[in-house]
Amino acid sequence: MALEFLKKSDFIARLGLKTVNDLIGIDIGTTSIKLCVLKKTKDGFKLENIAKRSYEQDLLSDGIIIDNTFIAQELKNLILENKIKSRDVACALSSYTVIIKRVNIPFLEEEAFENSINLEVESVIPFPLKDIYYSYYVMGVDEEKEDMMKVQIVAAKKEIVDGYITAFHMAGLDPQILDVDIFGVTNIIEQIYNPKDFSAVAVDIGASVTNIAIMKGENIEFTREILMGGKYITNQIEKSTKLSYTEAEEKKLTNDSLVSYLFEDFIFNISSEIKKTINFYIATKPKETIGKIYLTGGSSLLPGLKERIGEDNKIEVESINPFLFLNEEESRLHAYEDLKEFIAIAIYLSSRVGDIAL
């Protein structure tokens, strides 16, 4: 089933046909749910609602929702507690659950092009067409072969996508857009920081997965997922100190010498994997330079991590501030400062209301 992109980041485009005024951006992670509602005005986006809830138990396993009933009830509770009226949703799949492939296709008429895409999907995606949803984005003309187009194909197994849609329907919500998390991160970087003169690296360090993408302009050149996240550190602190999970989470973000020694291997491994990714990219594209590394995700707050990444890679590292995307008074945003590293994807997803409010 081919599903048309609305933008380069859209995995499953319009899932409904009605006019949408407000869109709830929902980011379901391994151990947390983040949501955001923006209001589009002539001066930009204003913040209407923002919330985050954390959990001791895992919500996802390999990017797949573990308990649809539980997720549905939690979404109902969050929406009720925050007095959110909209029922239209944009959500993102974990990039760990999707397959992203780039192919070259000759310039063709529309019907022939669609047939060619089907053949390419069958060739590069290791699952039968009947078992997947897929979409694509035409990136532009191939620089080396001007009679060819660069096309990015994104696919996910139906059981994964259908699990999200089922959970939303159980919560009384209407899914309008299903995106991919790392695409949301790179899009918000593009819109806030607009790195044009160099390639940039986006790194989203979550509870169980670290997503890395190398972007050049509006295109994603390379993606990689590392099965390593901050929950590992939390579990190590629990075992070493006998603290509860919640207490261990709080202790993780302090520079307490009683636990900071537990961070060393994790910080080294994350920084090393980022360096390996950059070196691989530069080896395949020696004319390219990496100008900046952008960090987000709750585990990017780990003391010493940002500094180590900068030292090891000799590249400037900046933490993403997604609130720069909004036209809001700084005094109002100050109240949500502790959500800054967690909320980028949910903010971007809510901003996609402009793509469907036709």
LINWO-V388033 format. One line per field, one symbol per residue. ss: DSSP state (@ for helix, = for strand, . for the rest). burial: I if it has 9 or more other ideal C-beta (glycine too) atoms within 8 Angstrom, else O. Layout:
ss=???
burial=???
This chain:
ss=.=.......===...........=====...==========..===========.....==..==..@@@@@@@@@@@@@@......======.@@@=========...@@@@@@@@@@@@@@@....@@@==========......==========@@@@@@@@@@@@@...=======@@@@@@@@@@@@......=======....=======..========....@@@@@@@@@@@...@@@@@@@@....@@@@@@@@@@@@@@@@@@@@@@@@@@@@.....=======.@@@@...@@@@@@@@@...===..@@@@....@@@@@@@@@@....@@@@@@@@.@@@@..
burial=OIIOIIIIIIIIIOIIOOOIOIIIIIIIIIIIIIIIIIIIOOOOIIIOIIIIOOIOOIIIOOIIIOOIOIIIIIIIOIIOOIOIOIOIIIIIIIIIIIIIIIIIIOOOOOOOIIOIIIOIIOOOIOOOIOOIIIIIIOIOOIOOOOOIIIIIIIIIIIOIIOIIIIIIIIIOIIIIIIIIIIIIIIIIIIOIIOIOOIIIIIIIIIIIIIIIIIIOOOIIIIIIIIOIIIIIIIIIIIOOIOIOIOOIIOIIOOOOOOIIOIIOOIIIIIIIIIIOIIOIIIOOOOOIOIIIIIIIIIIIOIIIIIOIIIOIIOIOIIIIOIIOIIOIOOOOIOOIOOIIIIIIIIIIIIIIIOIIIO
